[in-house]
């Protein structure tokens, strides 16, 4: 055995001697300092993503334990409770994007041609009308008061004086006609609007957007709801928020037209969620019925992506939302909700399952514990109360108006006009929400200009000082920051590559529990002991790996990390976690409900990398630069804006009018048509486009590398956004020599001409 081992080791030594490049005279081999051997095998990128997943699940669990304390309820009196709930309602409204003023209207308009009967159906106790009403106006100053979103639905008007006014909100798989008993699909006990109208309530059932799927520009296969969610999210709105606004516009009408009439909302599935949101926001709603939704929300990241609300899960589970309805009546009805499974196909994969009765009751009990003596309005209706038509509706009506539910339904006659008056309704609704987001997109440059108006351009020093408050907003409210200390480096390394001119060392660092940083350090062989050189951090793009930027001449990267190393720079190629398709995209799904993003973890990884590089004896800690392509270019806009140790940044093959790139439904190069469902960032439209991100990098040197035939954008929009950066540097701060853009005839690739000169000049390294 000893002889065999000896021979194996001898052969390995001979191979090493034969195939390792011989040292060049005058060279001294230098390696990472203060590291332990890296012995971990396997795919380290995969291990990184696994660790980030564990970390986020742990953060979701940790936030769920502390969420109620952040609600900060004052239970001393009924008045003090409402005062403590007021800021929570404002916070919720912002998270849902319920921030636009609603248009007033005298009454819904009945949709009936001249000469035809106004109703589309009738029973002995009520009539049914197809109606529409304005909800939101044009967001531009010139268009104030002009309707931009006009809702449609059914009005069920009782024959006698109304006893109460109710909004019944369908699930995304239901229609108003089904809830009114005009079309098949729901059992009589589920025809909520019909039952309430039979009992003497005025009822409006607004149409909601369905989950129908279709190809977008023959590319991503998205539901109608995901399609509308994408642009809205980028502009600080949500599809659910638009639908809640529709509900609240009816509450506005009810409260104006008959102020003494009690108001209720009821919804099932998606409608149950929106009913709960509406009641949490608006104290005019006296009774709320929630069916097929109420329960623990820690798995909400698995649900359809239009249920993705930035920061909501950190502050509001179902129990906290229930607390916002106190002391009014909330009826939790644990009926079966929708079961939806969505394959990816370019959209976000999702699974929607309703909570069971035990989960719903436990969550409601948590709300009662939060509220103490103020919880008398929280009611759980067990299944036994819903065995007949009068089951839950009786409890709802008793709470709302002190009346009993009907025990049978009257014959309902539908008119032939029904189909004609509701045809095209969903298409119109989708077009109007799309129109509103595009109007918001058009207005967004003016909103951002006002947002950034506190910058001080009187001097470079004054400017730098004035950017700090914006950096904190970007860090905490846009990117999202985990309030955790960085761990000790626990640095590990191993030499894994060697050429005649450089050696490549894998490096792994601890960041947070379960979160590591990993990358490859390339060191020039002519690096002398005691010499300190500039470092260029070379960042790969989507689905990339560190080796892509220095081995095998990948056509996007052209070994730019190796080529810069051959010019004498030290380079470091980090592994960023945007790899393994849905595995990393799901990280974004888990982060955003906490008010965090993928970059909430990438930024600390880079901070740790820079901190470690500064400890290396061969690194000049004042000359550490960032250069990234594609998703690495996205990183070049966000990371140096927050990791100020980076002395300059180069954005290659990504710089854009970024909000338009995400939200436009007019341009075919936008993410509205593609599979990157994680790319959308909350409310950048009102805060930080790429010019504003560059403003946080300024006055450090900043460069854009742009190929004329790069499909990520078009030259006109890239030039439009970069013009703002040039104006900041050259005109406002008189430091125009610190920024430039290189246009070249080429595709989505590193060009490596002007950018290399930029690095040599601003890193003060030999030409």
HELIX and SHEET records of a PDB file:
HELIX    1   1 UNK A    2  UNK A   19  1                                  18    
HELIX    2   2 UNK A   44  UNK A   71  1                                  28    
HELIX    3   3 UNK A   78  UNK A   96  1                                  19    
HELIX    4   4 UNK A  141  UNK A  143  5                                   3    
HELIX    5   5 UNK A  176  UNK A  179  1                                   4    
HELIX    6   6 UNK A  188  UNK A  190  5                                   3    
HELIX    7   7 UNK A  192  UNK A  198  1                                   7    
HELIX    8   8 UNK A  224  UNK A  234  1                                  11    
HELIX    9   9 UNK A  239  UNK A  257  1                                  19    
HELIX   10  10 UNK A  270  UNK A  281  1                                  12    
HELIX   11  11 UNK A  300  UNK A  302  5                                   3    
HELIX   12  12 UNK A  305  UNK A  307  5                                   3    
HELIX   13  13 UNK A  312  UNK A  315  1                                   4    
HELIX   14  14 UNK A  318  UNK A  323  1                                   6    
HELIX   15  15 UNK A  357  UNK A  371  1                                  15    
HELIX   16  16 UNK A  372  UNK A  374  5                                   3    
HELIX   17  17 UNK A  383  UNK A  386  5                                   4    
HELIX   18  18 UNK A  391  UNK A  401  1                                  11    
HELIX   19  19 UNK A  417  UNK A  422  1                                   6    
HELIX   20  20 UNK A  425  UNK A  451  1                                  27    
HELIX   21  21 UNK A  460  UNK A  473  1                                  14    
HELIX   22  22 UNK A  474  UNK A  479  3                                   6    
HELIX   23  23 UNK A  546  UNK A  549  5                                   4    
HELIX   24  24 UNK A  560  UNK A  566  1                                   7    
HELIX   25  25 UNK A  582  UNK A  592  1                                  11    
HELIX   26  26 UNK A  599  UNK A  615  1                                  17    
HELIX   27  27 UNK A  631  UNK A  642  1                                  12    
HELIX   28  28 UNK A  658  UNK A  663  1                                   6    
HELIX   29  29 UNK A  671  UNK A  673  5                                   3    
HELIX   30  30 UNK A  684  UNK A  686  5                                   3    
HELIX   31  31 UNK A  690  UNK A  697  1                                   8    
HELIX   32  32 UNK A  715  UNK A  726  1                                  12    
HELIX   33  33 UNK A  727  UNK A  732  3                                   6    
HELIX   34  34 UNK A  736  UNK A  738  5                                   3    
HELIX   35  35 UNK A  754  UNK A  762  1                                   9    
SHEET    1   A10 UNK A  36  UNK A  37  0                                        
SHEET    2   A10 UNK A 492  UNK A 498  1                                        
SHEET    3   A10 UNK A 502  UNK A 512 -1                                        
SHEET    4   A10 UNK A 515  UNK A 524 -1                                        
SHEET    5   A10 UNK A 570  UNK A 574 -1                                        
SHEET    6   A10 UNK A 533  UNK A 539  1                                        
SHEET    7   A10 UNK A 619  UNK A 629  1                                        
SHEET    8   A10 UNK A 648  UNK A 652  1                                        
SHEET    9   A10 UNK A 701  UNK A 707  1                                        
SHEET   10   A10 UNK A 739  UNK A 744  1                                        
SHEET    1   B 4 UNK A 109  UNK A 110  0                                        
SHEET    2   B 4 UNK A 126  UNK A 137 -1                                        
SHEET    3   B 4 UNK A 121  UNK A 122 -1                                        
SHEET    4   B 4 UNK A 413  UNK A 414 -1                                        
SHEET    1   C 9 UNK A 109  UNK A 110  0                                        
SHEET    2   C 9 UNK A 126  UNK A 137 -1                                        
SHEET    3   C 9 UNK A 147  UNK A 158 -1                                        
SHEET    4   C 9 UNK A 201  UNK A 206 -1                                        
SHEET    5   C 9 UNK A 164  UNK A 169  1                                        
SHEET    6   C 9 UNK A 263  UNK A 268  1                                        
SHEET    7   C 9 UNK A 287  UNK A 291  1                                        
SHEET    8   C 9 UNK A 329  UNK A 333  1                                        
SHEET    9   C 9 UNK A 378  UNK A 381  1                                        
SHEET    1   D 2 UNK A 213  UNK A 215  0                                        
SHEET    2   D 2 UNK A 221  UNK A 223 -1                                        
SHEET    1   E 2 UNK A 340  UNK A 342  0                                        
SHEET    2   E 2 UNK A 350  UNK A 352 -1                                        
END                                                                             
